[in-house]
Amino acid sequence: MARQHIVIVGAGFGGLAAVRGLARANVDVTLVDQRNHHLFQPLLYQVATAGLSPADIAAPIRAILRKQRNVRVVLDRVVGIDRAARQVMLAEGAPVAYDRLIVATGARHSYFGREDWAVHAPGIKTIDDATAVRRKVLLALERAEVEIDPAKRQALLTFVVIGGGPTGVEMAGAIAELARRSVSRDFRSITPHCSRVLLVEAGPRLLPAFPAILADKARVAIEQLGVTVRLGAPVTAITEDRLQVGGETIPAHSIIWAAGVQASPAAQWLDVPADGAGRVIVQPDLTIAGHPEIQVIGDTATSIDRNGCPLPGIAPVAKQQGRHAARMIVSGRSAPFCYRDYGKLATIGRHRAVIAIGGLRLSGTVAWLLWCTAHIFFLAGYRNRLIVGANWLWNYLTFERGARLITGDPTPKDGGYPWLA
Ligand SMILES: Cc1cc2nc3c(=O)[nH]c(=O)nc-3n(C[C@H](O)[C@H](O)[C@H](O)COP(=O)(O)OP(=O)(O)OC[C@H]3O[C@@H](n4cnc5c(N)ncnc54)[C@H](O)[C@@H]3O)c2cc1C
């Protein structure tokens, strides 16, 4: 019998887990991704705040899969799927035929219908996003150093993060440390108390997915870092240099979006029903109705846990679904996916975190050490683990943020370089 050809689209957490799950299977695998690297998104905020360099949290897909001989990697962008012909359509290359297909193309930010905000309030999802935010934040500090108008200076030194989930909390804490502590030693006119960092959340509390007691601890910890938390405050307008929150206008040059996700257009490619965030509604075994040969996993799919609640868009869900999809192919049998929740983690600044594992609630330095250990362990490759661990130790001891490089062309939305204006 001819070997089955499995096509996997997306080399994120879900796609890579599926590929690895097929390592010993008697199949040929084609992995298609629009980028040549796998990205560890949970640490992107550290690239955006100059704590880590892009290469520390990403690894070439080909290098990761070097030893898996049954995989072929294709660098291309999927633009459609022909279910009838069982083909994946690519932007550049010829269509790729499949016997089984796993779609794991992730998600991007959602601006809840206000896509015009994206240009003024970028989110972080890719390395380019993170280095653009880093440029914006570092340029604001450079411009503030030479600005003599006090109102303009305060706007340059006001940093706003929108969204009180783990990414927003981690981002706000890291910006506070960068702007208030790390860089003030290197500037002449910026002191630790010049900068204002705001964390804005439309809901009634931070970290809605965490137990309330941990969310309260996270709030106290982040306020101690100098972040002002605004809860129950939906953003109603964002422009280049200000935003409106709950009727108040706040001048700010650096506004960062950490609220809401929109799935990749897989539901359109497959012409199947999706939820409000564009996620494909899958069967309990992660296939789509009437097509047992197609599975959709990770942030692109919406599936429910045993209590009927939608599973969160997090890396462990994507990885477990990837492994499940591979097991189904290897065994040739359908089985419902069952998520095992190993806990939730979020860090606040350089030595505090909150962790909920089953009934266990942890906060403070012990939680932070666990958070560090887990993130180092899950990074791809020994080199990245070593470098990130050493970086964190160095940062912990010195407050130094070694990746403070302004790279790329400044765009008008960055305000440009003042000396070129
Ligand atoms: C800033 C940030 C912080 C996060 N923090 C955490 C955290 O602390 N803990 C946690 O568990 N989760 C966290 N998450 C969520 C987690 O990263 C996602 O749930 C996880 O990455 C989903 O995995 P995935 O495989 O579905 O998609 P992804 O990992 O996003 O991978 C999708 C892949 O598909 C590729 N792709 C997309 N479209 C196409 C196309 N048209 N053609 C070809 N390839 C395509 C992409 O290049 C990418 O490689 C965070 C996410 C972000 C953005």
Ligand as a Chemical Component Dictionary entry (heavy atoms), coordinates in Angstrom:
data_LIG
# 
_chem_comp.id                   LIG 
_chem_comp.type                 NON-POLYMER 
_chem_comp.pdbx_formal_charge   0 
_chem_comp.three_letter_code    LIG 
# 
loop_
_chem_comp_atom.comp_id 
_chem_comp_atom.atom_id 
_chem_comp_atom.alt_atom_id 
_chem_comp_atom.type_symbol 
_chem_comp_atom.charge 
_chem_comp_atom.model_Cartn_x 
_chem_comp_atom.model_Cartn_y 
_chem_comp_atom.model_Cartn_z 
_chem_comp_atom.pdbx_ordinal 
LIG C1  C1  C 0 2.244  37.691 22.831 1  
LIG C2  C2  C 0 1.683  36.326 23.127 2  
LIG C3  C3  C 0 1.903  35.768 24.375 3  
LIG C4  C4  C 0 1.399  34.503 24.674 4  
LIG N1  N1  N 0 1.648  33.964 25.901 5  
LIG C5  C5  C 0 1.252  32.698 26.165 6  
LIG C6  C6  C 0 1.594  32.077 27.390 7  
LIG O1  O1  O 0 2.225  32.682 28.270 8  
LIG N2  N2  N 0 1.193  30.787 27.589 9  
LIG C7  C7  C 0 0.490  30.097 26.642 10 
LIG O2  O2  O 0 0.187  28.918 26.850 11 
LIG N3  N3  N 0 0.128  30.664 25.478 12 
LIG C8  C8  C 0 0.494  31.951 25.210 13 
LIG N4  N4  N 0 0.154  32.523 24.014 14 
LIG C9  C9  C 0 -0.715 31.802 23.088 15 
LIG C10 C10 C 0 0.051  30.744 22.314 16 
LIG O3  O3  O 0 1.231  31.284 21.778 17 
LIG C11 C11 C 0 -0.875 30.210 21.233 18 
LIG O4  O4  O 0 -2.011 29.657 21.843 19 
LIG C12 C12 C 0 -0.165 29.154 20.410 20 
LIG O5  O5  O 0 0.928  29.717 19.724 21 
LIG C13 C13 C 0 -1.139 28.529 19.411 22 
LIG O6  O6  O 0 -0.446 27.582 18.645 23 
LIG P1  P1  P 0 -0.872 27.312 17.152 24 
LIG O7  O7  O 0 -0.024 26.184 16.688 25 
LIG O8  O8  O 0 -2.337 27.187 17.061 26 
LIG O9  O9  O 0 -0.507 28.644 16.363 27 
LIG P2  P2  P 0 0.864  29.420 16.246 28 
LIG O10 O10 O 0 1.830  28.997 17.280 29 
LIG O11 O11 O 0 0.490  30.859 16.170 30 
LIG O12 O12 O 0 1.444  28.936 14.850 31 
LIG C14 C14 C 0 0.808  29.212 13.640 32 
LIG C15 C15 C 0 1.789  28.988 12.526 33 
LIG O13 O13 O 0 1.089  29.014 11.302 34 
LIG C16 C16 C 0 1.810  29.780 10.366 35 
LIG N5  N5  N 0 0.843  30.328 9.410  36 
LIG C17 C17 C 0 -0.169 31.185 9.670  37 
LIG N6  N6  N 0 -0.851 31.454 8.543  38 
LIG C18 C18 C 0 -0.247 30.742 7.545  39 
LIG C19 C19 C 0 -0.487 30.623 6.149  40 
LIG N7  N7  N 0 -1.484 31.265 5.534  41 
LIG N8  N8  N 0 0.346  29.841 5.437  42 
LIG C20 C20 C 0 1.373  29.170 6.030  43 
LIG N9  N9  N 0 1.633  29.260 7.355  44 
LIG C21 C21 C 0 0.831  30.027 8.099  45 
LIG C22 C22 C 0 2.508  30.832 11.195 46 
LIG O14 O14 O 0 3.631  31.373 10.534 47 
LIG C23 C23 C 0 2.862  30.061 12.448 48 
LIG O15 O15 O 0 4.130  29.458 12.353 49 
LIG C24 C24 C 0 0.651  33.792 23.693 50 
LIG C25 C25 C 0 0.427  34.375 22.443 51 
LIG C26 C26 C 0 0.943  35.627 22.158 52 
LIG C27 C27 C 0 0.715  36.237 20.804 53 
# 
loop_
_chem_comp_bond.comp_id 
_chem_comp_bond.atom_id_1 
_chem_comp_bond.atom_id_2 
_chem_comp_bond.value_order 
_chem_comp_bond.pdbx_ordinal 
LIG C1  C2  SING 1  
LIG C2  C3  SING 2  
LIG C2  C26 DOUB 3  
LIG C3  C4  DOUB 4  
LIG C4  N1  SING 5  
LIG C4  C24 SING 6  
LIG N1  C5  DOUB 7  
LIG C5  C6  SING 8  
LIG C5  C8  SING 9  
LIG C6  O1  DOUB 10 
LIG C6  N2  SING 11 
LIG N2  C7  SING 12 
LIG C7  O2  DOUB 13 
LIG C7  N3  SING 14 
LIG N3  C8  DOUB 15 
LIG C8  N4  SING 16 
LIG N4  C9  SING 17 
LIG N4  C24 SING 18 
LIG C9  C10 SING 19 
LIG C10 O3  SING 20 
LIG C10 C11 SING 21 
LIG C11 O4  SING 22 
LIG C11 C12 SING 23 
LIG C12 O5  SING 24 
LIG C12 C13 SING 25 
LIG C13 O6  SING 26 
LIG O6  P1  SING 27 
LIG P1  O7  DOUB 28 
LIG P1  O8  SING 29 
LIG P1  O9  SING 30 
LIG O9  P2  SING 31 
LIG P2  O10 DOUB 32 
LIG P2  O11 SING 33 
LIG P2  O12 SING 34 
LIG O12 C14 SING 35 
LIG C14 C15 SING 36 
LIG C15 O13 SING 37 
LIG C15 C23 SING 38 
LIG O13 C16 SING 39 
LIG C16 N5  SING 40 
LIG C16 C22 SING 41 
LIG N5  C17 SING 42 
LIG N5  C21 SING 43 
LIG C17 N6  DOUB 44 
LIG N6  C18 SING 45 
LIG C18 C19 SING 46 
LIG C18 C21 DOUB 47 
LIG C19 N7  SING 48 
LIG C19 N8  DOUB 49 
LIG N8  C20 SING 50 
LIG C20 N9  DOUB 51 
LIG N9  C21 SING 52 
LIG C22 O14 SING 53 
LIG C22 C23 SING 54 
LIG C23 O15 SING 55 
LIG C24 C25 DOUB 56 
LIG C25 C26 SING 57 
LIG C26 C27 SING 58 
# 
